Amino acid sequence: MYLRLTSSLLVTLLMGTSSALAQDVVGLEPAFPELKFSLPVAICPLPGNKDAIFVIEKGDPVPNPDAEKSSDKKKKPASAYFGGKVQMVSGLTSGKPSQRVVLQINPKDGKFEAGGECGLLGFAAHPKVSETKQVFVYYSLRIEGKLHQRISRFMVSSLEPFTVNPSSEQPLITQLDPAANHNGGDLHFGRDGYLYISCGDGGAGGDAFDNAGYINKGFHAGVFRIDVDKKPGSLAPNPHPSVITDAQGAAFYSVPSDNPFLGATSHRGHPLEAKAIRTETWATGLRNPWRFSFDPKTGACFAGDVGQNLFEEIDILVAGGDYGWHDVEGNHVFNGKDASGKKGMPELAPASSYKSPIHEYDRKLGNSVTGGVVYRGDRVPAIADAYVFADFASGRIFALRELGGKWESQQVAKDIAISGLGYDASNGDVLIASLAGQVKRIIKK
């Protein structure tokens, strides 16, 4: 995922948008014309509420403090930059939406990091937030200069109006990150009440840190499933420097007893020591799962996994699934020595125990997938019951459907810098977040 919106990229995307309008089968319009957002990356629900949603703002990269002294009036002073924010948009049912900041990230033990693909990347309110008063976030920070990715719990100080107490942060996982890209960062609660977390392979290129083939190194290259309620029967996680513990050495979450890698003795041919396994792992072998979601009708977990240089993929994730990175990219053998395919396109991967994507596309259509959502509404028939996703670089928006046992995609619209998709809680419309500072709605054309 490329979360830098440079002026040259913006021009390229805008030119591409104008050339493809004739193909559009759905329309796009500003979802909230009177509201303004800065670098939105996700749209999240407030459980049990049809009148409000959350828009997650990534946060501006903070310049050198010397920028305050700059005489260049075109540059923003350092004081004009801000950390990641959670904006609550309410009044959906009345048609008179308003916005309000309910949380701004400001870690006590480090410095919030929003450069490149870092920032405030994920947010999820507890399914019973009105009872537990809990929300969860995924964000980037530097501790003593070293980059980390963090999952934290915050407490809601007021339900009416909804407000999160910024001083209530309790980190759950703080993973040292060797590179600033491939951070995943999505958070969702499943129907089972457990929290699912997506993490990238550690960054750089070609799985440079050799994380994707292991489930005993850390929180990398997969989707992780934890029990934030510490229900009876759930287990303590194995010790790891990333797992935060209290004064008694207990983690602030537990591991569901049916997580798929509990009791594993090997993975991809590597023997495993029981105490070293990241038993939080639910699905593995993903390069950079940039946005996943659960189908509201079936509960199926769809994910967009960003490719290396040749293929983007859409997966349906299942418990225990291994999606093959870095042995495969999409449906093809990954050749690290010729990752760009300059010497020859890679052949199809042979049959294996890896889970194949349900869909892949090449560089003719885009080069950075943004995972989407399954549309179950009836206001836009052209995308009815389709998985709607996008490509960040090309701006193409696709509808993906299973037809006769095969998944087929159709380009339905085009926009710019699409970083996340979600729902309007009042009517089920698909909403699109763009780093251009917009939240748009897919409408019937």
Secondary structure as GFF3:
##gff-version 3
##sequence-region A 1 445
A	DSSP	alpha_helix	7	19	.	.	.	ID=ss1
A	DSSP	three_ten_helix	21	23	.	.	.	ID=ss2
A	DSSP	beta_strand	26	30	.	.	.	ID=ss3
A	DSSP	beta_strand	40	45	.	.	.	ID=ss4
A	DSSP	beta_strand	52	57	.	.	.	ID=ss5
A	DSSP	three_ten_helix	65	69	.	.	.	ID=ss6
A	DSSP	three_ten_helix	78	80	.	.	.	ID=ss7
A	DSSP	beta_strand	85	90	.	.	.	ID=ss8
A	DSSP	beta_strand	98	104	.	.	.	ID=ss9
A	DSSP	beta_strand	111	112	.	.	.	ID=ss10
A	DSSP	beta_strand	120	125	.	.	.	ID=ss11
A	DSSP	alpha_helix	129	132	.	.	.	ID=ss12
A	DSSP	beta_strand	134	143	.	.	.	ID=ss13
A	DSSP	beta_strand	146	159	.	.	.	ID=ss14
A	DSSP	beta_strand	162	176	.	.	.	ID=ss15
A	DSSP	beta_strand	187	189	.	.	.	ID=ss16
A	DSSP	beta_strand	195	199	.	.	.	ID=ss17
A	DSSP	beta_strand	222	226	.	.	.	ID=ss18
A	DSSP	beta_strand	266	267	.	.	.	ID=ss19
A	DSSP	beta_strand	270	271	.	.	.	ID=ss20
A	DSSP	three_ten_helix	274	276	.	.	.	ID=ss21
A	DSSP	beta_strand	281	284	.	.	.	ID=ss22
A	DSSP	beta_strand	289	294	.	.	.	ID=ss23
A	DSSP	beta_strand	301	305	.	.	.	ID=ss24
A	DSSP	beta_strand	311	317	.	.	.	ID=ss25
A	DSSP	beta_strand	328	329	.	.	.	ID=ss26
A	DSSP	beta_strand	332	333	.	.	.	ID=ss27
A	DSSP	three_ten_helix	336	338	.	.	.	ID=ss28
A	DSSP	beta_strand	359	362	.	.	.	ID=ss29
A	DSSP	beta_strand	369	374	.	.	.	ID=ss30
A	DSSP	three_ten_helix	381	383	.	.	.	ID=ss31
A	DSSP	beta_strand	387	391	.	.	.	ID=ss32
A	DSSP	beta_strand	396	403	.	.	.	ID=ss33
A	DSSP	beta_strand	406	414	.	.	.	ID=ss34
A	DSSP	beta_strand	418	423	.	.	.	ID=ss35
A	DSSP	beta_strand	430	434	.	.	.	ID=ss36
A	DSSP	beta_strand	438	444	.	.	.	ID=ss37
###
